């Protein structure tokens, strides 16, 4: 699960004007990549419609 500190870092990442493409490692060791559409209290939404809750995520872009 992603900590509150890491969620804040993600929020700051989302405010950048650059691309928001991320690599996400899930708790089941699967990896997914995509562009973040938005982050909410319940998780991360990618532009292709996929959604991952913070409980499912082990790391984002190499950050635990």
N, C-alpha and C positions, 0 to 999 in steps of 0.2 A: 504494500500500500504506500502511496506517495504521501510524504509528510506535509504538514501545513506550510513549512518553510519552502519546500520544493514547489508546492502549488503557487506560492507567491512568486517564485522565480519564473514559473510558467506564465503567470499573469503578466509579468514584466516582458517576457519574451513575446507575448501576443501583442503588446503595444508597439513593437518595432515595426518599421515600415518595410522591412525585408521579408523574404519568403518565410513561411511558417511550416516548412516541411520537416517532419520529425520521424525518428525511428523509435518505435515503442516495443519494449520487451514485456510480454505478459507473464503472469505468475506461472502459467503452464509451459513456459519456455518458448512459446511461439513468438515470432517477431512480425510486426506489421509496420508499414511506412505509409505516410500520406501527409497531406497538407491540412493543418488545423483550421477548421471553420470557426469554432468557438469553444471556450471552456466554460463550464457551469459548475455549480455545487455538486452535481451528480456525476461529472466526468468530462471527457474530451470528445468532441464531435468533429469528425473529419469531413472534408468537402464532398467526399463520395457517399456520405450518408452513414458511414460506420460510427459507432459510439462505443467507448470503453469507459467503464466506471473506474474510479481511482483504486478501488479494491482489487481490480483485475490487473493493474499495472505494477510491474516490478521496477522498471526504469524507463526514462525518456532521454534519448540522446546521450546515453551513457551515464546519466545521473540517477543515483539510487534514491 
